[in-house]
Amino acid sequence: MQIFDYQPPAVPWLDIRYKDRDLIIINKPSGLLSNPGRAAHTFDCALTRLQTLFPETILVHRLDCATSGIMVFARNKKAESHLKTQFQDRQSKKVYIAEVMGHVPQEQGMIDLAIAPDTEHPPYQKTLQAGETGGKSALTYYRVLERRENSTLVELSPETGRTHQLRVHMLALGHAILGDEFYGDAEVIKAKPRLCLHAQSLCLTHPYSAKPLFFSSKHPFSE
C-alpha cells in the first residue's frame, strides 16, 4: 500500500481485546498504520485512535500497515520499558499466519538470512547474500499448515523483528506472501486484495504482575 493512497478502514474503528492499568491489546486491521507517518494525512492510525480514548497510550512495537493482528501498547513508562525489553531480548513469542505463492516443499524449516535496507530502492529491505556485509541477523521458523491449489498456508515464528522480515524471508524462500504490493510480482499482487499476513498470537509477561499472558486472533485466510 502506498502512503499517498492511505485510506484506513473505519470499521472496526478499534478492536480492543484486553486492557488493564499497564497495557492494551488490540487486533489491528489490515490497512491501518501502527503509528503516524510524516505526512499529515497519516495521523489516523492505531496509536492515535487509542490515544483519543486513553491519552497515555505508548507505542511498544509495530505491525506493517498491510499486516493485521495482535498488537500491544503500554499505558505508562514503566510498562513501556518492560515490554520493549521483552521484545529486544526475544522473551516474547510472536506467531504469524501467511498465505504464500506456490507449494512450500518442506513441512518445516528455518530461514537464517541477514536483512539490510535496499539503499537503491528505499524503503525496501533485502536479504544479504554470502559475502555481503552491513545487515542485521534475522531468523524465521516456518511450518506448513495447509497446501492449497496454488498456495500454501504457513505458520511463521520470527526470532528477530527486522523491518519487513517475514515478507523478505518468504520472498527469498521463493514463496512471496500473497497480496504483497511491495515485494510481489503482478501475479502475487493480483492473487489477493490484501497482504495475507496476520499476527495471530502474542505471548508475553505482564510488566507488573510478571504473569504470562497469551493473546490470539484467528487469521482471516480461510479458503
N, C-alpha and C positions, 0 to 999 in steps of 0.2 A: 504494500500500500504506500503510495507516495503521499508525503505530508500535505502537498497542495490539494489533494483530493480528500483530505481528512473530514469524514462525516461520521462522528462517533455514534454508536447506537444509543437510542433513548430508552429502549425497553429491553431488559430491566435497567433502570437508571443506576441502581445499586443492588447487588445481590449479596447481602451480608450474611455469612454463615455462622459467625461467632463473634462475641465481643465481651471483654471484661475491662478492668481498670488499666490493664497494661498493653493489650493488643486487640487488633481487629482482623478477622479473616474474611476475605471476600472471594467470590467466584467472578473473576473478571471476564467480560465478554470479548470475543474477537472484534478488533476494530477500535478499541478504546486504549489510548495511551496510558501507561502506568503513571507518568508524571509529565508536566508541561514541557513542550519543546520551546525553542526560541521564538517562534512566530506567535503572534497574538492569538490567532485562531486555534492554537493547540492548547489553550488554557484549560479547556474542558477535558478532564482526564480522571482516572480512578482516584488519585490523590486529592485533587481539588473538590471532587464530588464528596468524598469523605469529610473533607475539612469544612464543608458547609454545615454538616451535622456535628462533627467533632473537631473543632478548630485546632486542637493539639496534635492531630494525626501527623505522623512522621513516616516518610518512605524508608523501607528497610531493604528491599530488593526490587527488581524489575522483571516484567514479562514483556516480550516484544509486543508491539501494538496488535499484530495479527494473531498472536497466541492467546488462547483463552485459558481459564483455570484458576487454581488456588493461589492467592497472594496473602501475605501477612504484612500488617502495618503496626507500628508502635504508637503508644499513646503518651509516652514520656521518654525523657532522655536515657534513663537507666535501662528501660526495656529496649530502646533502640540499640544501645551499645551491646547489650547481652545478645540480642537476636542477630545483629551483624557479625558478632564474634562467632556465633554458631555457624553462619554461612561461610565465613572466611576460614574457619578451622575444619570445615567439612563435617560438622557434627549433625547438621540437619540432613534429612534424606528426602530428595525430590524424585517423583516418578512422573514421567510424561507418557502420553499415548500419541502416536503419529500414524498416519496412513501414508505410505510411500509408494513411489512408482515401481512397478515390476515385482518380481518374486525374489525375496531375500533368501538365498540358498541355505545358509546355516541357521540352525534353530536358535542359536545364541552366540554372542561374541563380544569382543571389546575393540573399541576404536581408540587408539592411542596416537593422536596426531596433534602436534602443536598448532596453535592458531595465531595469526597476526593480521593487522589491518592490511587491506589491499590498497597500498598507497597510490596506485594508478587509477583505482576506481572506488574512492570513498563514497559512502560509508561501508562498503562491502568488506567482509573478512575472507580469509583464505587459509587453507591448511598448508603447512610448510613441508616441502619435500626434503629428502635426505641431503644433508649438507647446508641447508638454508638455516640462517640464524635470525634472532630478533623477535621470535614469537613467544607465547606463553604455553606451558604444558596444558593439555586438555585431554580428558579421559571420559569416555562414554561407554556404558554397558548397554547392550541391546538384547531383546528376546522376542522372537516371533510369537504373536498371539493368533494370527489367522492369515492364511493366504487366500486372497480373493481372485476374481477373474484376471484383473490386470494390475493388482496392487497387493500390498502386504500391510497388515496392521501390526505395529511393533510397540513394545514397551521399552522406553528409554530411561536409563538411570545415570544421570551425569554425576561424576565425582567432582568436577570443577564447574565453574559458572562463567565461562568466557562468552563474550558477545557473539550471538548467532551460533553458538557451539553446536547445538543439535542439527541445525539446518546445514551447516557446512560439513559436519561429520557424516551425515547421511548422504550428502552430495558426493563426498569423497568415497563413500562405500559403493557409489553407483546407483543409489536409490533416493532421488530427491523427494522431499516431502511434497505431497500433492497440494496444489494451490499456492505454491511459493513464488510470489511475484518478484522476489529479489534474486533467487538462485536457480529457479526453474526455467526450462526452455518453454516454448509455446505449448507443447503438449502437456507439460506439468501444470502450467498456469491455467489452462482451459479445463483441466480434469475436475477441478472443484471450485466453488465460488469463494472459498476462503482457505487460508493456510490450515492444513489438517494437523495441527499441533496443539495439544491440550495438557496443561499441568494438572494431572489427575489427583495427585496426593502430595501431602507435605507432612513430615514427621519432625517435630522439634521439641525442645524443652522449654517449659514455661519460665519466663525470666524472673518471676517472683517466687512461685511455689516449687520450682525445679521438677515438677511432674512432667512426664512425657505426654505430648499432645499429638493427635493424629487427625488430619482433616482431609476430606476427599470430595471430589466432584466427578461424577461419571462422564466419561468422554462422549461427545456427540457424533461419533463417526460410525454409526451403525449402517449396515447396507440398506 
